[in-house]
Amino acid sequence: MARSAPTLSRPPARAPGGRAPSGRRPSPPPPPPRRPARRPASRPPDPRRRLRVGRVLLVAVLLLCTLKLVEVQGIRAGELSADAAQQRTTRLNVPAERGAILDRYGTPLAFSVEAKALVANPRRITDDWNDPAVRSQPGAPTPDQRKSAIAVGMGRILGLDPGPIFASLTSDRAYVVLAPLVDPGAARQVREAFPEIAEEDRESRQYPAGDVASTVVGSASWNMDRQKIRGSIGLESALDTTLAGTDGFRVVDTAEGSDAVIPGTTRAEQPAQAGRDVVLTLDTDLQYAVEQRLRDYTARVGARNGSAVVLDAHTGQVLSMANSGGFNPAAPGAAGAQLSNPSVTSPFEPGSVNKLVTMAAAIENGVARPEDVLQVPGSIRVADRTISDAWSHGTINLTLNGVLGRSSNVGTLMTAQRLGPDRFNAMLRALGIGQRTGIELPGESPGSVPAREDWSGSTFGNLPIGQGLSMTTLQMASMYQAVANDGVRVPPRVVEAEVGGDGVRIPSPAPEGVRAMSPETARTMRDMLQSVTQDGRGGNRGTGPAAAMPGYPVAGKTGTAQQVDPGCGCYSQSNYWITFAGMFPAQDPRYIVALMLDRPPGGDSAAPLFHEIGSYLAQHGAVPVSTAPPREVPLTLP
């Protein structure tokens, strides 16, 4: 069959102007096909170029490293080396051992021993026992349970109440001291049982005599700021520099992140210089005896407090200084503790004990003699004041011995008027009244004496009989020591020597004596003061026979001084200071004893206490007994 020819179609005829005859806009012709862009032929990478770049980078890095190495090992080598050494170098303080305090015979009153403080970080214990790894273990205690176990265990090992320990462990603090002073052996047991507990080196001050001489020795305790023991009161404070010594140091390397010292890395070292031991003039046995007798007598008569001082008659050294109150030096904050030393810090009006000044000045200046007879009325007028004797009487004949022995205020003022205020004031000063003795103890009071230019007309009616001025028990003892030592007052001292680390004893320099009166006047006064303790009949009985000691002649003086009533600013009619100062044996005294009682309700004399203390002294010091009959001189004449 024949194939038909294909029919060719023509495009429609266009009208003039290019429009299709039908009037429709003709479709634009399709664009010619676009040829794809021809990519240039790629070249293979050049390995030499990569090598060159690598070399440049490597050289740059090496150059930077070289420059840094030059800086580290050259320019900053010293600085960096010092910084590195500083980071691992530790300066350790080496505390000096504190010196001991000894009595005159070497008996220790205070010394130091090694101790440990047990410390902890409660926050870290809480974190450790709250750790998930710990909490996941069966039976693991809670932090509070662990702290309770630590408190109970420490209490058992150390013999302490676990309550305060547990309270410290449950506080939200990073550092607590659980036991400040612990024996090293006990501290080791605690640390082995409870690794959470750490220890710190401490020094513990020991007082083997307890409260004996506590107001003299004082107290010392660990000071956290200085990391060593520091004195707080008494001689522990006054002699702190001598006792403390000088700390040393060690410069060592420590392991990173630890305080552990690397062995053999000590870079520098300065040994500590131990503090010196201090030897006191006190006699511990005598101190104990005086304290016991003073406390017993004070309680027996109902006095608020009292003090007693015993001096060596020739050297002025303090053999005993006692106060009715005391304290345990290991716990100075205890309730009711007597932290001060009233024997040197608390002045009082001495009363008739001060009549010694009037009589000594009168004898020294030739104004009177012991056998002089005075016609003494019952009272005397001084300026605007009328002064009477302690007992009512009309005009009586008293010897000067009798004026002193019977403690006549009127007779004393009659003698003072003949003497005059200037010579009386000169004797006051020569005997050290109104002046500090310079003893090594802290807080010493000078007492008080009105300045001479401030005396009024009535002042000279008070001072000669022991009112209107004040002194301490130590000053009162020192005044009588001058009479015992043939007129030379040696300022009292309580430190006899220091002992260095090499064991060499360095005696304290003896204070220079002060000539207060002639030897003749001093001997005369010793004779006159025996009139006070004589027990004659009637008007020949002194005011202090209770102080007398068979076989030991006693020269002394009683005293009673009215205290000021703060309500009216006037002298009280019921509150008194009771005093006694004396010496024995009267002819050649070895001991001075001065006593003060504060407000005994009945105004009891201190003479019996002198007798008790003096009797012990005589036996303790092996004082020879006198075979001479007791001295008795006329005090009152018909």
Buried (B, 14 or more C-beta within 10 A) or exposed (E): EEEEEEEEEEEEEEEEEEEBEEEEEEEEEEEEEEEEEEEEEEEEEEEEEEEEEEEEEEEEEEEEEEEEEEEEEEEEEEEEEEEEEEEEBBEBBEBBBBBBBBBBEEBBBBBBEEBBBBBBBBBEBBEBBEEEEEEEEEEEBEBBEBBBBBBEBBBEBBEBEBEEBBEBBBEEEEEBBBBBBBBEEBBEBBBEBBEBBBBBEBBBBBBEBBBBBBBBBBBBBBEEEEBBBBBBBBBBBBBBEBBBBEBBBBBBBBEEEEEEBEEEBEEEEEEBBBBBBBBBBBBBBBBBBBBBBBBEBBEEBEBEBBBBBBBBBBBBBBBBBBBBBBBBBBEBEEEEBBBBBBBBBBBBBBBBBBBBBBBBBBBBBEBBEBEBBBEBBEBBEBEEEEBBBEEEBEEBBBBBBBBBBBBBBBBBBBBBBEBBBEBBBBBBBBBBBBBBBEBBBBEBBBBBBBEBEEBEEEBBBBBBBBBBBBBBBBBBBBBBBBBBBBBBBBBBBBBBBBBBBEEEEEEBEEBEBBEBBBEEBBBBBBBBBBBBBBEBEEBBBBBBBBBBBEBBBBBBBBBBBBBEEEEEEEBBEEBBBBBBBBBBBBBEBBBBBBBBBBBBEEEBBBBBBBBBBBBBBBEBEEBEEBEEEBBBBBBBBE
